[in-house]
Amino acid sequence: MNTYLAVSSLINLLAALLLITFLLSSGKQSPVRRQYVNFLYAVLGWAAAYFLWRISESEVYAEMYCKMLTSSAGFLSITFYHFCLILAGAKTPRTLAVGYVIAVLLVVFTCFGWIVAGVSPRAGHLFWPDAGILMPLYLAYFTFYFIASGWVLIRAGRQHLGRRASDHLYVLCSTVVGFIGGSTNFPLWYDIPIQPYGNVLVAIYSFTVAYGLYSNRISGIRMDVSKAAFGLFLNLSVALFYLLFAGLYRTIFSHPYGPYELWMHGVAAFCVSSVVFWGVPRLKFKMEKVLEGVFRSERASALSRLKDLPTKLTDLTEDEAIFEMTAETVMQSLDVTGVAVYALEPFDSAYRCAVSAGIFSRMSQPPAIDVDNPIVEVLNRQAVCVVLDQIYEEMNQYYYQALVDLRNDLKVSVIVPIFANHEVYGLILLGPPKQTRVWSEEEISILFSVGAQIGINFRTRDFERRASEVDKLVALGTMAAGLAHEIRNPLVSVQTLASMIQTGKSLTRVSEQFKDVLLRDVKRIASIVEGVALYSQNQKGKMAPVSINAVLSDSIDISSKMAKEQGVALRYKPIDDVDMLVSANLGQLVQVFGNLIENAIQALSASDNSEVKISVTKRKAYRRDGQSWLEVVVADNGPGIPKAILDRVFDPFITSKDTGARDKQMGMGLGLAISKRIIENHNGAITVSNDPKGGAKFMVSLKWITPQR
């Protein structure tokens, strides 16, 4: 045993020297590596003193070296704790400073003989240290900081994803092995007959972590080479851990184990741990393969339904129907705990949950995801499915932290972008699988196709809207040809008058009836020409800060006479906030709101309760760029807009007024089309809807600006 301890301590010494040299000469310095080197310095001091102690033949030198190795070992736990804090990116707690102070005090106590009281023969060793009165304090300190290190690693494993999470857990497993190996040196201090067989595990643990640091990956050791060896050392560590507790129990409560009993219990513990760590997982794997064969047809059928989903989505036109089918099919096919579909509405600053199932449906209100979230920004640049538990590459820290926050807040396992042409229209969030497993490439590929198909649907719809605008312009050209015929008729009276002037006939002979017809026809021609010109020219006009109160006041003044004649009340309370300004062309906005108010008045019949309400509200961050917007609503309590033309009410020449009422420009069906053009030129939006209680409601959104003071 003495030869084994001398050789194992020499191995630990050489390992520490070699690792310090490698890490310092690698040229890849970082706070994590520097602190691990500090830990290795403590290992180096402990191993050197341990080796000198084992080859010492003098009681005085043996005691001195025992005090040296005990002092160095006191810094092992605190320097490793410091290393774990830096590795996990945790804040430095007060316990770190307290730990270093205690380590220094323990060195002082050791010098006074309060921890190592001396050396004496024990269990075949010529010089073994005797425990001093403060040795229990030393052991408590040593154990506390290694347990604290383990807790830091466990917590960090929960706060990180993919490879970084496995890195912390890998260091934790290696730490357990090294701690158990080093702790086998302490039982003989209290006459527990357990030899320090695990001493060499300290070197193996140091190599395991240091190689990962040297290769820029904590878990960088090749699994096909180290897996069997690591399993062997894990089994050995468990066996030694069992012997420590069993030997302590027998020493305190009954007769201590003899050498033969220790060997028998050690072998039995090793065999049991081998069955637990090797046999049970392999048996479980074989049973899963058998069950997979039995239920393979069901699994294949589920994936087949998922593969058919992109094709089925092409048959749907409503967004809600697309989202519901997606959530239902994905949840059933992949057997996940929940699915949530997030979508971005126009002029919104965040993706909001449109459809939820499973764990997401139990949330009262799933949190929104801002458009400036790092996840969205990255997916806009490169659309990929993100499997949060299978991330192995390095990434931007803000993007990484956003993924961790999303995983912790919503228990998300997979993020599927709904995208097209580098624009993310929405997100499909999948909860964890009901049974722990690794996501296959086939599943991720199908999910990616589903997101792409939904994105293509949205983009196709966008193209259709643009094509519709082109069709409108084509229709306008076609209509212009038709209008030529309409203009020809009123031109007859104008040509008659011109002919009379040319021939020198007296205009006093023109009848009053002809004058009325002439005036009517001229107004008709002017109205048609002006309306078409306004719509086709699409001019923006000069922009300046304009008070929305002033705009609405002017529009109401213009329409007040018509409202009084129709018996309609105009309801508007001016806003007290003088800072409610928009960047606009005053004349064009007055034209828009005047048109909306007059349309509302014309839709109402004279009665006691006929009224038009105008209101203004302000919304923060109403667009994805964070800009605040004003919403102006013009609502009436009339019959509303017929459903047949509700979706086309802003198209040219679409109107609900009868033909006989088309004696003005606005009766041509051009008023709302022109208003829409004006608002779009102001980088705003105009929408229409019918109130379920009756009446139509037009909402105009305009950019709000803060005046300079």
Secondary structure as GFF3:
##gff-version 3
##sequence-region A 1 709
A	DSSP	alpha_helix	2	25	.	.	.	ID=ss1
A	DSSP	alpha_helix	31	55	.	.	.	ID=ss2
A	DSSP	alpha_helix	59	88	.	.	.	ID=ss3
A	DSSP	alpha_helix	94	111	.	.	.	ID=ss4
A	DSSP	beta_strand	116	122	.	.	.	ID=ss5
A	DSSP	beta_strand	125	131	.	.	.	ID=ss6
A	DSSP	alpha_helix	135	159	.	.	.	ID=ss7
A	DSSP	alpha_helix	162	183	.	.	.	ID=ss8
A	DSSP	three_ten_helix	187	190	.	.	.	ID=ss9
A	DSSP	three_ten_helix	197	200	.	.	.	ID=ss10
A	DSSP	alpha_helix	201	214	.	.	.	ID=ss11
A	DSSP	alpha_helix	223	253	.	.	.	ID=ss12
A	DSSP	alpha_helix	259	274	.	.	.	ID=ss13
A	DSSP	pi_helix	275	279	.	.	.	ID=ss14
A	DSSP	alpha_helix	280	294	.	.	.	ID=ss15
A	DSSP	alpha_helix	296	313	.	.	.	ID=ss16
A	DSSP	alpha_helix	319	334	.	.	.	ID=ss17
A	DSSP	beta_strand	338	343	.	.	.	ID=ss18
A	DSSP	beta_strand	350	358	.	.	.	ID=ss19
A	DSSP	beta_strand	369	370	.	.	.	ID=ss20
A	DSSP	alpha_helix	374	381	.	.	.	ID=ss21
A	DSSP	beta_strand	386	387	.	.	.	ID=ss22
A	DSSP	three_ten_helix	388	390	.	.	.	ID=ss23
A	DSSP	alpha_helix	397	410	.	.	.	ID=ss24
A	DSSP	beta_strand	414	420	.	.	.	ID=ss25
A	DSSP	beta_strand	423	430	.	.	.	ID=ss26
A	DSSP	alpha_helix	441	503	.	.	.	ID=ss27
A	DSSP	three_ten_helix	507	509	.	.	.	ID=ss28
A	DSSP	alpha_helix	512	537	.	.	.	ID=ss29
A	DSSP	beta_strand	544	547	.	.	.	ID=ss30
A	DSSP	alpha_helix	548	566	.	.	.	ID=ss31
A	DSSP	beta_strand	569	572	.	.	.	ID=ss32
A	DSSP	beta_strand	581	584	.	.	.	ID=ss33
A	DSSP	alpha_helix	586	602	.	.	.	ID=ss34
A	DSSP	beta_strand	611	619	.	.	.	ID=ss35
A	DSSP	beta_strand	629	636	.	.	.	ID=ss36
A	DSSP	alpha_helix	643	646	.	.	.	ID=ss37
A	DSSP	three_ten_helix	659	661	.	.	.	ID=ss38
A	DSSP	three_ten_helix	665	668	.	.	.	ID=ss39
A	DSSP	alpha_helix	671	681	.	.	.	ID=ss40
A	DSSP	beta_strand	685	690	.	.	.	ID=ss41
A	DSSP	beta_strand	696	705	.	.	.	ID=ss42
###
